[in-house]
Amino acid sequence: MGNVKNGRRAVIVAGARTPFVKAFSEYIELDAIALGVLATKALLKKVDLPYREVEGIVWGGVILPSGAPNVGREIALDLRLDPGCEAYTVTRACASGLQAVTSGAAAIERGEADILICGGADSTSNAEVKLPQKLVHAFAPLALGKPTPADYLSAAPKLLPLTELIPRQPKVAERSTGEVMGESAERMARRNEISREAQDAFALRSHQRAAAAIASGRFEDEVFPVQGAGGKWVHTDTLVRADSTLEKLAKLRPAFAREGTLTAGNSSALTDGGAAVLLMSEEKARALGYKPLAAFSSWAYTGVDPSDQLLMGPALAMPKALARAGLRLADIDLVDMHEAFAAQVLSVLKMLASPAFARSRLGLDEAVGEVDPERLNVHGGSIALGHPFGATGARMVTTMANELARTQKKTALLGICAAGGLGAAAVLERVD
Ligand SMILES: CC(=O)SCCNC(=O)CCNC(=O)[C@H](O)C(C)(C)COP(=O)(O)OP(=O)(O)OC[C@H]1O[C@@H](n2cnc3c(N)ncnc32)[C@H](O)[C@@H]1OP(=O)(O)O
């Protein structure tokens, strides 16, 4: 059963995260490290694991702080875990959180560790504003050497015209094409004929399901309060709109193209938050008296041409993960797909159901299959909950592992699109 290597299986013991909030709001004073600390602390408290037991941290992030890019190690140090707790930080754009968890699982299967914390965090609110290279080139030699006043005078002319020295506004844009993610998703909507109405209906459903999950107390086991700006406690995800309606969504203006169909309502918002997952070798978990929730049957990563359909990666990665697990889509009980944009999820679903796509892109004789809407994103997704880039994968693993345990279902398939044209997927199976 599952990924058993060297007689070892990595199991998901528990997950915990901060509530997710809109960027530049409650968490303005909490950077990615602080958010990671809060998620990890909540996790260790929830499972009552002594800090000295944690052997390592594998962390994911996208907007890494330049002064301390190994966020995982900073979390270990800030929390005063054992100094021997090793840590590294990975980045795979929006799939960084899943990358961290699957890297941790692989390390446990290889026998490198028995207890790891894996997850991710991002703070768009604390993204660093980049100085123009012209300014850096003019001043760096002065700052690094022993400059005389004459050196400063000779640097001054290099700084003209002054208009070129204005710091660049950070953009969620694809480096190789220059296209903003929303523009790429807008092109996908046109090419795959995804209507505005279909996008809004999908977004509404995401909010309704997330709101229902919160109202039912379903997230109380995985979302833990955080003290934000001004000492105000945040208890739950603040982007979820229980009162959203199709009429309200239909009135929103296009966000990325004048005649476009993507809006603030059917796109994920820029978000701050952190999420952590506790992985153990199955033997260790049972020896310590923990009841594992789930394990990975497989995972897969792939890429597509960013100038073609940037966010189509999951349409290739999900079938790859299914094949590696020896399963078909029809065998899967729950599907959880990261919702960067409704247009992107609906495009991926359309390709999974397309025999032509299966033949031309997957080398399969028949379509992967239709995803049953009742099995898809059962507690909402990134449109409603928000998308702190590095945290999303760990959020999805936690929610699906808990859902498998709660419902006694067997399998869950995860899919994440990511910048660079990357696609990520994993199959989880319940562990009894
Ligand atoms: C691989 C990947 O994940 S790629 C994805 C990476 N992420 C991104 O690219 C981020 C994409 N999102 C964005 O850039 C931004 O969220 C945008 C541009 C879409 C919108 O940003 P903003 O304009 O700041 O959104 P804001 O939250 O203010 O919403 C705009 C309006 O829509 C309204 N609105 C938003 N959602 C809803 C909703 N569900 N129902 C009703 N109204 C809504 C807001 O109330 C607001 O109304 P107001 O202007 O009257 O106050």
Ligand as a Chemical Component Dictionary entry (heavy atoms), coordinates in Angstrom:
data_LIG
# 
_chem_comp.id                   LIG 
_chem_comp.type                 NON-POLYMER 
_chem_comp.pdbx_formal_charge   0 
_chem_comp.three_letter_code    LIG 
# 
loop_
_chem_comp_atom.comp_id 
_chem_comp_atom.atom_id 
_chem_comp_atom.alt_atom_id 
_chem_comp_atom.type_symbol 
_chem_comp_atom.charge 
_chem_comp_atom.model_Cartn_x 
_chem_comp_atom.model_Cartn_y 
_chem_comp_atom.model_Cartn_z 
_chem_comp_atom.pdbx_ordinal 
LIG C1  C1  C 0 -0.153  29.675 -9.812  1  
LIG C2  C2  C 0 -0.953  30.754 -9.220  2  
LIG O1  O1  O 0 -1.519  30.610 -8.158  3  
LIG S1  S1  S 0 -1.109  32.186 -10.094 4  
LIG C3  C3  C 0 -2.047  33.253 -9.086  5  
LIG C4  C4  C 0 -1.150  34.158 -8.373  6  
LIG N1  N1  N 0 -1.977  35.186 -7.763  7  
LIG C5  C5  C 0 -2.340  36.276 -8.441  8  
LIG O2  O2  O 0 -1.963  36.478 -9.575  9  
LIG C6  C6  C 0 -3.225  37.229 -7.690  10 
LIG C7  C7  C 0 -4.422  37.558 -8.520  11 
LIG N2  N2  N 0 -5.259  38.535 -7.836  12 
LIG C8  C8  C 0 -5.003  39.855 -7.882  13 
LIG O3  O3  O 0 -4.032  40.313 -8.469  14 
LIG C9  C9  C 0 -5.988  40.766 -7.177  15 
LIG O4  O4  O 0 -6.681  40.059 -6.180  16 
LIG C10 C10 C 0 -7.017  41.398 -8.201  17 
LIG C11 C11 C 0 -6.257  42.319 -9.151  18 
LIG C12 C12 C 0 -7.746  40.328 -8.983  19 
LIG C13 C13 C 0 -8.066  42.189 -7.407  20 
LIG O5  O5  O 0 -7.426  43.036 -6.533  21 
LIG P1  P1  P 0 -8.229  44.192 -5.776  22 
LIG O6  O6  O 0 -8.776  45.146 -6.772  23 
LIG O7  O7  O 0 -7.347  44.692 -4.694  24 
LIG O8  O8  O 0 -9.428  43.365 -5.160  25 
LIG P2  P2  P 0 -10.469 43.790 -4.072  26 
LIG O9  O9  O 0 -10.434 42.804 -2.982  27 
LIG O10 O10 O 0 -10.306 45.238 -3.700  28 
LIG O11 O11 O 0 -11.833 43.578 -4.828  29 
LIG C14 C14 C 0 -12.295 44.510 -5.795  30 
LIG C15 C15 C 0 -13.783 44.668 -5.590  31 
LIG O12 O12 O 0 -14.406 43.419 -5.807  32 
LIG C16 C16 C 0 -15.234 43.087 -4.703  33 
LIG N3  N3  N 0 -15.259 41.622 -4.579  34 
LIG C17 C17 C 0 -14.183 40.786 -4.551  35 
LIG N4  N4  N 0 -14.602 39.533 -4.416  36 
LIG C18 C18 C 0 -15.954 39.558 -4.360  37 
LIG C19 C19 C 0 -16.935 38.552 -4.215  38 
LIG N5  N5  N 0 -16.632 37.258 -4.107  39 
LIG N6  N6  N 0 -18.238 38.930 -4.190  40 
LIG C20 C20 C 0 -18.560 40.221 -4.286  41 
LIG N7  N7  N 0 -17.662 41.226 -4.430  42 
LIG C21 C21 C 0 -16.382 40.896 -4.466  43 
LIG C22 C22 C 0 -14.564 43.779 -3.542  44 
LIG O13 O13 O 0 -15.481 44.011 -2.495  45 
LIG C23 C23 C 0 -14.131 45.078 -4.149  46 
LIG O14 O14 O 0 -15.243 45.938 -4.217  47 
LIG P3  P3  P 0 -15.074 47.508 -3.916  48 
LIG O15 O15 O 0 -14.141 48.002 -4.980  49 
LIG O16 O16 O 0 -16.464 48.000 -4.016  50 
LIG O17 O17 O 0 -14.480 47.581 -2.549  51 
# 
loop_
_chem_comp_bond.comp_id 
_chem_comp_bond.atom_id_1 
_chem_comp_bond.atom_id_2 
_chem_comp_bond.value_order 
_chem_comp_bond.pdbx_ordinal 
LIG C1  C2  SING 1  
LIG C2  O1  DOUB 2  
LIG C2  S1  SING 3  
LIG S1  C3  SING 4  
LIG C3  C4  SING 5  
LIG C4  N1  SING 6  
LIG N1  C5  SING 7  
LIG C5  O2  DOUB 8  
LIG C5  C6  SING 9  
LIG C6  C7  SING 10 
LIG C7  N2  SING 11 
LIG N2  C8  SING 12 
LIG C8  O3  DOUB 13 
LIG C8  C9  SING 14 
LIG C9  O4  SING 15 
LIG C9  C10 SING 16 
LIG C10 C11 SING 17 
LIG C10 C12 SING 18 
LIG C10 C13 SING 19 
LIG C13 O5  SING 20 
LIG O5  P1  SING 21 
LIG P1  O6  DOUB 22 
LIG P1  O7  SING 23 
LIG P1  O8  SING 24 
LIG O8  P2  SING 25 
LIG P2  O9  DOUB 26 
LIG P2  O10 SING 27 
LIG P2  O11 SING 28 
LIG O11 C14 SING 29 
LIG C14 C15 SING 30 
LIG C15 O12 SING 31 
LIG C15 C23 SING 32 
LIG O12 C16 SING 33 
LIG C16 N3  SING 34 
LIG C16 C22 SING 35 
LIG N3  C17 SING 36 
LIG N3  C21 SING 37 
LIG C17 N4  DOUB 38 
LIG N4  C18 SING 39 
LIG C18 C19 SING 40 
LIG C18 C21 DOUB 41 
LIG C19 N5  SING 42 
LIG C19 N6  DOUB 43 
LIG N6  C20 SING 44 
LIG C20 N7  DOUB 45 
LIG N7  C21 SING 46 
LIG C22 O13 SING 47 
LIG C22 C23 SING 48 
LIG C23 O14 SING 49 
LIG O14 P3  SING 50 
LIG P3  O15 DOUB 51 
LIG P3  O16 SING 52 
LIG P3  O17 SING 53 
# 
